[in-house]
């Protein structure tokens, strides 16, 4: 029997310094980000790309014993200018989840809570794809799913997927719930994800996933900030 595989899905938002020097917990400086990646590498975690992740959900034995999936929510332009070069230096692929209504615009979904900051445009997203960062869906309007009707959920899932597939010329198979809000009816939400063609979906918060996953549409992710203790969260795995 194949021993269980562990997959640590890490969830970042912003790498670098906030505009105007206004940082929040969701900003991880370049120096801390590099330190975190170095710790993961030295502790034996093996970063995988989106294709390997999807295959691993179907065939866990295809993954390393301690797999690492780096994910980034919201698709800030600094993903291309700051995060991607660091990821490339470490030879680590990643996934970025983008709300399609804000492509090339600003993060108005966070108005008043986070600094105003540009979201990646289509040229940025294409560069990320070419640079080892797979672009996947974060809905259209970045809504809390628990506040949506099933029809609106389906619209958000379907329209964002179609927009990204059309704009990037590639399949979009993974979804991340905005705010980590998986809706009030998990079974119904999972059925909508299946219906609209997704193979997996990620929540926000939680620990590593043991594969085979009990539910590939509600995968937990370790929330990453500047003070996240990786040794405490993953050191015993």
C-alpha positions in Angstrom: 0.0 0.0 0.0 1.2 3.5 -0.9 1.9 5.6 2.2 -0.2 8.7 2.6 1.1 11.9 0.9 1.1 15.2 2.7 0.4 18.4 0.7 1.0 21.8 2.3 -1.0 24.4 0.4 0.3 27.8 1.5 -1.9 30.9 0.8 -0.2 34.3 0.4 -1.7 37.6 -0.8 1.0 40.3 -1.3 4.8 40.1 -1.5 6.7 43.4 -0.9 5.9 46.7 0.7 2.5 48.3 0.8 1.9 51.5 -1.2 2.9 54.6 0.7 4.5 52.4 3.3 1.1 51.2 4.6 1.5 47.5 5.4 -1.0 45.1 6.8 -0.7 41.5 7.9 -1.3 40.4 4.3 2.0 41.9 3.2 5.0 39.6 3.4 8.3 41.4 2.7 10.7 40.2 0.1 13.2 39.3 2.8 10.7 37.3 4.9 9.3 35.6 1.8 12.8 34.5 0.7 13.4 33.2 4.3 10.2 31.2 4.3 11.0 29.6 0.9 14.5 28.7 2.1 13.0 27.1 5.2 10.6 25.1 3.1 13.3 23.9 0.7 15.7 23.1 3.5 13.0 21.2 5.5 12.5 18.9 2.5 9.2 20.3 1.0 9.0 19.8 -2.7 7.1 22.5 -4.7 4.7 21.2 -7.3 3.0 23.0 -10.2 -0.7 23.2 -11.0 -0.7 20.2 -13.3 1.1 18.0 -10.8 -1.4 19.1 -8.1 -4.4 18.2 -10.2 -2.8 14.8 -11.1 -2.0 14.2 -7.4 -5.6 14.7 -6.4 -6.4 11.8 -8.7 -3.2 9.8 -8.2 -1.7 10.6 -4.8 1.2 8.3 -5.4 2.4 10.6 -8.2 3.3 13.3 -5.6 6.3 13.6 -3.3 5.8 12.5 0.3 5.9 16.1 1.4 4.4 18.2 -1.4 4.2 22.0 -1.4 1.7 24.1 -3.4 2.3 27.9 -3.2 -0.8 29.9 -3.9 -1.5 33.7 -4.0 -4.9 35.3 -3.8 -6.2 38.3 -5.7 -3.6 38.7 -8.4 -1.8 41.9 -7.5 0.6 43.3 -10.1 3.5 42.7 -7.7 3.0 39.0 -8.4 4.8 39.7 -11.7 7.3 42.3 -10.5 8.2 41.1 -7.0 7.0 37.6 -6.3 7.7 35.8 -9.6 11.4 36.7 -9.7 11.9 35.3 -6.2 9.9 32.1 -7.0 12.1 31.6 -10.1 15.3 32.0 -8.1 14.0 29.2 -5.9 12.8 27.2 -8.9 9.3 27.0 -7.3 6.1 27.1 -9.3 2.9 28.6 -8.0 -0.8 29.4 -8.5 -2.4 32.8 -8.5 -6.1 33.2 -8.0 -7.6 36.2 -9.8 -11.0 37.9 -9.6 -11.7 38.6 -13.2 -13.8 41.8 -12.8 -10.7 43.6 -11.4 -8.1 42.5 -14.0 -6.1 45.6 -14.9 -7.9 47.6 -12.2 -7.6 48.2 -8.5 -8.4 46.1 -5.4 -11.7 48.0 -4.7 -13.1 44.8 -3.1 -10.8 45.6 -0.2 -11.6 49.4 0.0 -11.0 50.8 3.4 -9.3 47.6 4.7 -6.2 47.3 2.6 -4.1 49.8 0.7 -5.2 50.7 -2.9 -3.1 48.6 -5.2 -3.1 47.6 -8.9 -4.3 44.2 -9.9 -2.4 42.4 -12.7 -3.5 43.1 -16.3 -3.8 40.6 -19.1 -0.2 41.1 -20.2 0.9 40.5 -16.6 -1.2 37.3 -16.3 0.3 36.0 -19.6 3.8 36.7 -18.2 3.0 34.9 -15.0 1.8 31.9 -17.0 5.0 31.9 -19.0 7.0 32.3 -15.8 5.7 29.3 -13.9 2.7 30.8 -12.1 -0.6 29.2 -13.1 -3.5 31.7 -13.3 -6.7 30.2 -11.8 -10.1 31.6 -10.7 -11.1 33.7 -7.7 -14.6 34.4 -9.0 -15.6 37.5 -10.9 -16.5 40.1 -8.3 -14.7 38.6 -5.2 -17.9 37.9 -3.3 -18.6 36.1 -0.1 -20.3 32.9 -1.3 -22.5 32.7 1.8 -24.2 35.8 0.7 -25.0 34.6 -2.8 -27.9 32.6 -4.3 -27.1 29.4 -6.0 -27.7 31.1 -9.4 -25.3 33.9 -8.6 -22.7 31.4 -7.4 -22.9 29.5 -10.6 -22.6 32.7 -12.6 -19.5 33.7 -10.6 -17.9 30.3 -11.2 -18.8 30.0 -14.8 -18.1 33.6 -16.0 -14.7 33.8 -14.3 -13.6 30.4 -15.7 -14.7 31.4 -19.2 -13.0 34.8 -19.0 -9.7 33.4 -18.0 -9.8 30.5 -20.5 -10.6 32.9 -23.3 -8.0 35.5 -22.2 -5.2 33.1 -21.6 -6.0 30.2 -24.0 -5.7 27.5 -21.4 -7.9 25.4 -19.1 -8.9 26.8 -15.7 -9.6 24.0 -13.3 -9.0 25.3 -9.7 -11.0 27.8 -7.7 -10.2 29.7 -4.5 -13.2 30.9 -2.4 -12.9 34.7 -1.8 -12.5 35.4 1.9 -12.3 31.6 2.3 -16.1 31.6 2.3 -17.3 28.2 1.0 -21.0 29.1 1.2 -23.7 28.0 3.6 -24.4 24.7 1.9 -21.1 22.8 1.2 -22.8 20.0 -0.8 -24.6 22.5 -3.0 -21.4 24.5 -3.6 -19.5 21.4 -4.5 -22.1 20.4 -7.0 -21.9 23.8 -8.6 -18.1 23.6 -8.8 -18.4 20.2 -10.5 -21.2 21.4 -12.8 -19.1 24.4 -14.0 -16.0 22.2 -14.7 -13.7 22.7 -11.7 -11.6 19.9 -10.4 -10.6 21.4 -7.1 -11.3 24.4 -4.8 -9.4 25.9 -1.9 -10.6 27.4 1.4 -8.4 29.8 3.4 -6.8 28.8 6.7 -6.1 25.4 8.2 -3.2 22.9 8.0 -1.7 20.5 5.6 -3.9 18.1 3.5 -3.5 14.4 3.7 -4.0 12.7 0.4 -6.2 11.2 -0.9 -8.2 14.3 0.0 -11.6 13.7 1.7 -13.0 16.5 -0.4 -11.0 18.1 -3.2 -13.5 21.0 -3.3 -12.7 22.1 0.3 -9.0 22.0 0.5 -7.4 23.8 3.5 -4.6 26.2 3.1 -2.1 27.6 5.6 -2.6 31.4 5.8 0.7 33.1 5.3 1.7 36.4 6.9 5.0 37.9 8.0 4.8 36.2 11.4 3.6 32.7 10.3 5.6 30.1 12.1 6.3 27.4 9.5 8.3 25.3 11.9 5.3 25.1 14.3 2.8 24.5 11.5 4.8 22.0 9.4 7.9 21.0 11.3 6.4 17.8 12.7 4.9 16.6 9.4 
